[in-house]
């Protein structure tokens, strides 16, 4: 028969698991909100999550009481309690004025979209963008998550990635784990050259050039990219894009790219 202490420990572990599950479910509900869907109804949440209606109602009521959701006649929208978190996130992740100026100059000079990406697990996240002045341009929303199994910025961000991480990245790709060897070649080539190029690897007709942004210790903390329609990314223009990106990244590195990526790098 299990001792009292072992039963207590098992009960605490079960409680912890249930608590984590509840938090994850609440986050799943909040993640259903987007610019395209600013309102969600209970039935929408049930359909999207597969949770029981009674469970969904409890989660929604808790989020509403916390100010994270707001009830309207048409459904639930983001609540005012999120403003505080949004303000904190903006302060923490907004790039310094000098870096923003460099991005504006880069976009104006090269006439293609400039992005800054950081890696998080098996995805890359756009944390800043300056759109191309041209009508036909590549646009990614700040905060968007993109896969790491392809693209110029992925080749830069994955420098030094462990075999286990690369396997996880490739499992999320259309090519499976057999894609690891090819990715390693891309990453090694990017590290040797100091930049990476991609043409239609993720989306047909889209090209990009990326260079690393370094932290204090010399590790890659972000990727600075120029992207746009492949028809405009000729060999000659790609060479010019690369020189411009390297010059901008050098200035960022010299000034210290510690904000918002932290002083631990």
Secondary structure by P-SEA (a helix, b strand, c coil): cccaaaaaaaaaaaaaaaaaaaaaaaaaaaaccccccccccaaaaaaaccccaaaaaaaaaaaaaacccccccccccccccaaaaaaaaaaaccccaaaaaaaaaaaaaccbbbbbbbbccccccccbbbbbcccbbbbbcccbbbbccccaaaaaaaccccaaaaaaaaaaccccccaaaaaaaaaaaaaaacbbbbcccccccccbbbbbbbcccccccbbbbcccccccccaaaaaaaaaaaaaaaaaaaaacccccccccc
